[in-house]
Amino acid sequence: MRCFVAIAIPESTRVRLVETLVTLRRRRHDARWVAPENLHVSLAFLGEVPDNELNGISGILTNVANGVRSFTLKICGAGTFGPPRHPRVLWAGIPASTELTALHAALSTQLSERGFRTDDREYSPHVTLARFSRPGNCRPVTEWLEQCGQTEFGPVDAREILLMESVLEPQGARYRPVKFFRLADSGTRKV
């Protein structure tokens, strides 16, 4: 099972993100746009995980979640990864957060200790909106960033972390929550 760890984004914030992208989506139809229901804040990509390792991962996530109190993030601003003339990824930003940084660090440390490979790069929290496989016309992206690059898209109340499965399909990836892990002071999850 192909897995990653994430924080879910509330529907109201996802709707705001998608609404701001309507015009850009029409002008850059060659991009691979992340489906609204797939928008999330990534904490760690685990890759292919054998079923017999899921209990160990659950133990790590339970331990990490029990050591972190819930907090609120803000999704605001936008940018790209890659050179401005040939962006690879369009993202919405997340300003520096002590709590998010601590959560990511604890997760990375515990995953590494259990032999899972973690990203060596500095954590750059964001929400991926689109991926560009070909350079294409970058003017629409530049114009959208000038217009929406400082927009506040909404809050994210981080009360749990999720173990997610990524199912690759011809029309794109579909994400499915496998298990939820409530943060220390969040109470019981209502399903």
C-alpha positions in Angstrom: 0.0 0.0 0.0 1.4 3.4 -1.0 1.1 5.7 2.1 1.8 9.1 3.5 1.0 11.1 6.6 -1.0 14.3 6.4 -3.2 16.8 8.1 -6.7 17.2 6.5 -7.9 20.6 5.2 -11.5 21.6 6.1 -14.0 21.7 3.2 -14.5 25.5 3.5 -10.7 26.1 3.0 -10.6 23.6 0.1 -13.5 25.4 -1.6 -11.8 28.7 -1.2 -8.6 27.3 -2.8 -10.5 25.7 -5.7 -12.6 28.9 -6.3 -9.4 31.0 -6.7 -8.0 28.5 -9.3 -11.0 28.5 -11.7 -9.5 30.9 -14.3 -6.0 29.5 -14.0 -7.3 25.9 -14.5 -8.9 27.0 -17.8 -5.7 28.6 -19.0 -3.4 25.8 -17.9 -5.4 22.7 -18.8 -2.1 20.8 -19.3 -1.4 20.9 -15.6 -2.2 17.9 -13.3 -4.5 19.6 -10.9 -4.9 18.1 -7.4 -8.6 17.1 -6.9 -10.3 19.2 -4.2 -10.9 16.2 -2.0 -7.2 15.4 -2.2 -5.9 18.7 -0.9 -3.9 18.2 2.3 -0.8 19.3 4.3 1.8 16.6 3.9 3.9 15.5 6.9 5.7 12.5 5.5 5.7 10.3 2.4 6.2 6.7 3.3 6.0 5.1 -0.1 5.1 1.4 -0.5 4.4 0.0 2.9 3.8 -3.8 3.3 0.7 -4.7 5.3 2.8 -6.3 8.0 4.4 -2.8 8.7 1.1 -0.9 9.3 0.9 -1.8 13.0 4.4 -0.4 13.5 3.5 2.8 11.7 0.3 3.1 13.7 2.4 2.8 16.9 4.7 5.6 15.7 1.8 7.8 14.7 0.0 7.1 18.0 3.1 8.0 20.0 3.7 11.2 18.0 0.1 12.3 18.2 0.0 11.8 22.0 3.0 14.1 22.3 1.6 17.1 20.4 -1.3 19.4 21.3 -3.8 20.5 18.7 -3.1 23.8 16.9 -4.3 26.0 14.1 -2.6 26.6 10.9 -3.3 29.3 8.3 -3.1 28.6 4.6 -2.1 31.8 2.8 0.0 33.0 0.0 1.1 30.9 -2.9 4.2 30.2 -5.0 6.0 27.6 -7.1 8.8 25.1 -6.8 11.2 25.2 -9.7 12.4 28.1 -11.8 9.8 30.9 -12.4 9.8 30.3 -16.2 9.4 26.6 -15.8 7.6 25.8 -12.5 7.1 22.1 -11.5 4.6 22.6 -8.7 2.1 25.3 -7.8 1.4 25.5 -4.0 -0.5 27.4 -1.3 1.7 28.4 1.6 1.6 27.8 5.3 3.4 30.4 7.5 6.0 29.2 10.0 4.4 27.3 12.9 6.3 26.1 15.9 3.7 23.4 16.5 3.8 22.1 12.9 7.6 22.1 12.9 7.7 20.2 16.1 5.1 17.7 14.8 7.1 17.1 11.6 10.4 16.8 13.5 9.0 14.2 16.0 7.4 12.2 13.1 10.6 12.3 11.1 12.7 11.3 14.0 10.5 8.3 15.0 10.1 7.1 11.4 13.9 7.3 10.9 14.5 5.3 14.1 12.2 2.6 12.8 14.1 2.4 9.5 11.7 4.5 7.3 13.4 6.8 4.9 12.5 10.5 5.5 13.2 13.6 3.4 16.6 15.2 4.2 15.5 18.6 2.9 14.3 21.3 5.2 10.5 20.9 5.8 8.6 23.4 3.7 4.9 23.1 4.6 2.5 23.8 1.8 -0.6 22.5 0.0 0.2 21.2 -3.5 -2.4 22.6 -6.0 -0.9 21.5 -9.3 2.0 19.8 -11.0 3.4 20.8 -14.4 5.2 18.1 -16.4 5.9 20.5 -19.4 6.9 24.1 -19.1 4.0 25.4 -21.1 2.9 29.0 -21.0 4.0 30.3 -17.6 2.2 33.7 -18.0 -1.1 32.5 -16.6 0.7 31.1 -13.5 2.6 34.4 -13.0 -0.6 36.4 -13.4 -2.4 34.2 -10.9 0.4 34.5 -8.4 0.4 38.3 -8.8 -3.4 38.3 -8.2 -3.7 35.6 -5.5 -0.2 35.2 -4.2 -1.0 36.9 -0.9 -4.5 35.6 -0.5 -5.6 34.1 2.9 -7.4 30.9 2.0 -8.5 29.9 5.5 -7.6 28.1 8.7 -6.8 24.5 9.4 -7.5 23.2 12.9 -5.0 20.4 13.3 -6.6 18.1 15.7 -5.4 14.8 14.2 -2.9 13.4 11.8 -4.0 10.8 9.2 -2.3 7.8 7.7 -3.4 8.0 4.0 -3.3 5.6 1.2 -2.5 6.9 -2.3 -4.2 4.8 -5.0 -2.8 5.5 -8.5 -5.4 5.5 -11.2 -5.3 6.5 -14.9 -7.1 9.8 -14.1 -4.8 10.6 -11.2 -4.2 9.7 -7.6 -7.0 9.0 -5.2 -6.3 9.4 -1.5 -8.1 7.4 1.2 -7.7 7.7 4.9 -6.5 4.5 6.5 -6.4 5.6 10.1 -6.8 8.8 12.2 -4.6 9.7 15.2 -6.0 12.4 17.5 -3.6 14.9 18.9 -3.0 15.0 22.7 -5.8 17.3 23.8 -8.3 16.7 21.0 -10.7 14.2 22.7 -12.5 11.4 20.8 -13.0 11.6 17.1 -16.6 11.8 16.0 -17.2 9.8 12.9 
